[in-house]
Amino acid sequence: MIDNHGHGTHMAHLVFMTAEHVDVYVARVWDGEEVPQTASRVARAIQHAANPDQGWGVDIISLSLSLGKSPDRTLVEGALEYAKSKGALVFASASNNRHDRELEIGFPASAGELTICINSHNENSERSPYSPLPQPGRANLAVLGQGITAAWKDNSMVVQEGTSISTAVAAGIAAIVLDYARQLKTRSMRAVWSYDGQVERNGLRDIRVMKKIMFDLMVNNPSTEGHAYNILKPWILFKTDKPLRNLRGNILEDWEMLISSRLRGTYQECQDFKPGGLY
């Protein structure tokens, strides 16, 4: 596959830079401008990515895009529902420069519990000028999206900015959490990771759970009041006051139990989580 634009190459490289041991699958749905078929292409790509039998069966889908008022939008919503049923986390960029539009947050980032919407901030933890204003009642999650150098077409490296970039990095952060959880040996963490299709319990691959993990465990003083972004700092999740003098014995086990209990506690809270809360 040849990237004639560069945007897709940039996003894929950002995922690798964030979580270097992931397997990345690429579906090209856009080639420089939106066309009437774009929404249906996105829907087919989501379904293929989430399908464990006839597709890739991925854990995470990163959508660094925003669709206009397409008549095929319902196809994308259906694909997102399918991805949710298969335990695929879907991250979507809030979109850029929509301040003059009726809805600042683009689609599918505005799809409620079907996606995790990601905004952009600068190196000073300030909202990027192109990123939507924080809104009351939303998670308003944000990741650094300015001044980021990554690969482009023709083997070049360029500096780009946008909520697309923030979304690719956020997807990489989620991959780190899932990979870490898979490696934990504690009984409680294995229970969190389990997937039971009969009750549609996806463990940490439940969008509500991952969104709450990021909101509660990766943000300093998180708030849904809409005054500011909740800036993701993934190191907060793994921070402990206990000194790690070595990587053997009880010290590591205690640390694993600490992280496991944090993830497990958030998961349990989400079992009674009602729609309409953290979007």
FIDREN-736043 format. One record per residue: x, y, z of N, C-alpha, C in turn. Coordinates in steps of 0.2 Angstrom, whole numbers, plus 5000, padded with zeros to 4 digits. Each point is the difference from the previous one (the first is absolute). Example, Ala and Ser with C-alpha at 12.3 -4.5 7.8 and 13.67 -1.06 7.14 Angstrom:
BEGIN
506649725039499650065000500450065000 499850054996500450065001499650055003 
***
This chain:
BEGIN
500449945000499650065000500450065000 499950054996500450064999499650065003 500350045004499650055003500250064996 499550034996500150054996499950075003 499850005006499950065004500550015005 500149965005500550005005499750005007 499350015001499750005006499949945003 499949944997499949945002500749975003 500550024996500749985002500250035007 499850065000500250045006499649975006 499449985000499649975005500349945002 500149954995500349945002500750005004 500450054997500750015004499950025007 499550055001499850025007499849945004 499649964998499849945004500649965002 500549994995500649965001500450045005 500150065000500450045004499750005007 499449995001499750005007500049935003 499849954996500049935002500449964995 500649995001500449974994499949934999 499749965004499949934999499449984997 499650054998499349984997500049984993 499549964998499949984993499550054997 500250044995499650054997499749984993 499350004999499749984994499750074997 500150014994499850064997499549994995 499450045000499550004995500050074997 500150014994499950074997499350014998 499750065003499350014998500050074997 500650045000500050074998500650014996 500050044995500650024996500050074998 499950045005500150074999499450055001 499449974998499450045001499449955001 499550025003499449965002499650004993 499849944999499549984994499449975003 499549994996499449975003500149935003 500549964997500149945002500449995006 500250055003500550005006499749975006 499450025002499749975006499949924999 499849984994499949934999500649965001 500650034997500649975001500250005007 499950055004500250005007499649945003 499450004999499649955003500249934998 500249984994500349944998500749995004 500450055000500649995003499949985008 499650045003499949985007499749935001 499649984996499749935001500649954998 500450014995500549954999500550005005 500250065003500550005006499749975006 499450005001499749975006499849935000 500049974994499749944998500649955002 499949955005500549965002500149944995 499549984996499949944996500250024993 499850054997500150024993500450064999 500250035006500450064999500650005005 500250055003500650015004499949985008 499450015002499849995007500550045005 500050074998500550045004499750025007 500450025004499850035007499850075000 500350044995500050075000499950024993 499550054999499950034993500150085001 500550034996500150075001499850034994 499550055001499750044994500250075000 500650014997500250074999499750044994 499350015001499650024995499450035002 499650044996499450035002499550004994 499449975000499650004995499550065000 499850024994499550054999499349975001 499550044997499349975001499949954994 500249945001499949954995499449965001 499749994994499449955001500149935002 500749995000500249935002500250005007 499950055004500250015007499849945004 499449984999499749945003500449944999 500349994995500449944999500650005004 500350065002500550015004499849985007 499450035002499849995007499949925001 499749974995499949935000500749965001 500550024996500649975001500350015007 499950065003500350015006499649965005 499449995000499649955004500349934999 500249984994500349944999500749995004 500450054999500650005003500050005008 499550035002499950005008499849935002 499649974996499849935002500649954999 500550024996500649955000500550025004 499950055005500550025004500650044997 499850044995500650054997499950075003 500550035003500050075002500050044994 499650054999500050054995500250075002 500650024998500250075001499850044994 499850065001499850054994500250075002 500350034995500250075001499450055000 500150055004499450055001499950044994 500550004996500050044994500350075001 500250034994500350075001499650064997 500150055003499750074997499249994999 499649985004499349994999499650065005 500450055002499750055004499450034997 500050014994499450034996499549954998 500049945003499549954998499549995005 499449974999499549995005500349955005 500349954998500349955005500850014999 500350025006500750014999500449935000 499749955003500449935000499749964994 500549984996499849964994499749935001 499849974995499849935000500549964997 500249945003499749965005500250025007 500450055001500250025007499450015005 499550034997499450025003499549945001 500249944999499549945000500049985007 500050045005499949985007500449945003 499649955002500449945003500349954995 499950024993500349964995500750014999 500350065002500750024998500250045006 500750015000500450045005500250064997 499750065001500250064997500650035002 500550024996500750025002500150074997 500150055005500250074998500850015000 500250064998500750015000500250065004 500650005003500250055004500850014998 500250065002500750024998500549985006 500750024999500549985005499950035006 499650055001499850045006499449975003 499749954998499449975002499450044999 500050044995499550054998499649974994 499450015000499649984994500350034993 500049954996500350024993499450054997 500250054996499550054998499549974995 500249944997499549974995499649955003 500249985006499649955004499450025003 499449965000499450035003500050025007 499650045002500050035007499749945005 500349995006499749955004499350015002 499649955001499350005000499849975007 499550035004499849975006499749934999 500149965005499849934999500349954996 500650024997500449964996500749995003 500349944998500649995003500650054998 499950034994500550054997500749985001 500149934998500749985000500450034995 500750025001500450034996500749975000 500350004994500749975000500450054996 500750015001500450054996499949984993 499950064996499849994993500450054996 500550045003500350054996500849995000 500350024994500749995000500349935000 499649954997500249935001500349984993 500649985000500449974995499949934999 499849984994499949934998500149994992 499949944998500149984993499550034996 500250014993499550034995500149964994 499750014995500149974994500750014997 500249964995500750004997500650005005 499949965005500549995005500250075004 499650055000500250065003499750005008 500350055004499750015006499850075001 499450015002499750075000499750015007 499950075002499750025006499350014998 499549975004499350024999499650015006 499450024999499650025006499349984999 499649995005499349984999499749955005 499350005000499749955004500149934998 500249994993500249944997500649975004 500550045001500649985003499949985007 499650045004499849985007499749935000 499549994995499749945000500449944999 500550004996500549954999500449985006 500250055003500450005007499549965005 499450035001499549975005499949934998 500049984994499949924998500649965003 500650034999500649975002500049995008 499850055003499950005008499649945002 499450004996499649945002500349944999 500449994995500349944998500549985005 500350055003500549995006499649975006 499450035001499649975006499849934999 499849994994499749934999500649955000 500650024997500649955000500249995007 500050055004500249995007499549965004 499450014999499549965003500049934998 500249984994500149934998500649975003 500450045002500649975003500049995007 499550035003499949995008499849935001 500349985006499949935002499449995005 499850065003499650005006499349974997 499649975005499449974998499550054999 500050055003499550064999500150034993 500650004998500150034994499849964994 500149935001499849954995499250014999 499750015006499250005000499850074996 500450055000499850064997500149994992 500549974998500249994993499549954997 499749965003499649944997499450034996 499949974995499450024995499549955000 499450015001499449965000499550024996 500049984994499550024995499350005001 499849955005499349995002499850065004 500450035003499750065004500450074998 500349994994500350064997500550045005 500449965004500450035004500750004997 500350054999500650014996500650025004 500049995007500550025004500350074999 500650014999500350074998499950024993 499749954996499950024993499250035000 499750025005499450035000500150075000 499750044995500250074999499850045007 499549985003499950045007500549995005 500349945000500549995005500650034998 500350004994500650034998499950085000 499450024999499950085000500150025008 499749965004500050015007500749995003 500449954998500749995002500450064998 499950034994500450064998499850065004 499350015001499850055004500250005007 499949955003500149995008500749995001 500449964996500749985002500550034996 499950044995500550034996500050085000 499550035004499950075000500150035007 500350055001500150045006499350045001 499749985006499350045001499550004995 499849944997499550004995499450035001 499750034995499450045001499550004994 499449995001499550014994499650065000 500350055003499750075000500050044994 500549984996500150034993500450065000 500450015006500450075000500749994996 500249935000500749994997500049934998 500549984996500149934998500349965005 499849945000500349955005500649974996 500650025001500649984997500349935002 500149964995500249935002500750005002 500249975005500749995003500049935002 500149954995500049935002500549985005 500550045002500449985005499750005007 499550045000499650005007499749935002 499849964995499749945001500649955003 500650014998500549955002500450035006 499850065003500450035005499949975007 500549995003499949975007500550035005 499850015006500550035005500549955003 499949944998500449955002500650004996 500650005003500650004996500149934997 500249994993500149944997500849995000 500249965005500750005000500349944996 499649954998500249954995499349984997 500149954995499449974996499949935002 500149985006499949945003499750005006 499649945002499749995006499450045002 499950015006499450045002499950074998 500650034999499950074998499650014993 500249954995499750014994499349975000 499949955005499349975000499550055004 500350045005499650055003499850064995 500550014995499850054996499549984994 500149944998499549974996499350005003 500049985006499350005003499750075001 500450055001499850075000499750024994 500449994994499750024994499449964998 500049935002499449964998499450025004 500150025006499450035004499750064997 500550044998499750074997499649984994 500249964995499749984994499349965002 500149965005499449965002499550045003 500250055004499550045003499650044995 500450034995499650044995499549954996 500349944998499549954997499449995004 500149995006499449985004499550065001 500350065000499550065000499650004994 500349984994499650014994499549954999 500049955004499549954999499350035002 499950055004499450035001500050074997 500450014995500150074997499450014995 499650055001499450024996500250044994 499749994994500150054995499850075002 500350054996499950075002500550035004 500549965003500550035004500650034997 500549954999500650024998500149994992 499950054996500150004993500650034998 
***
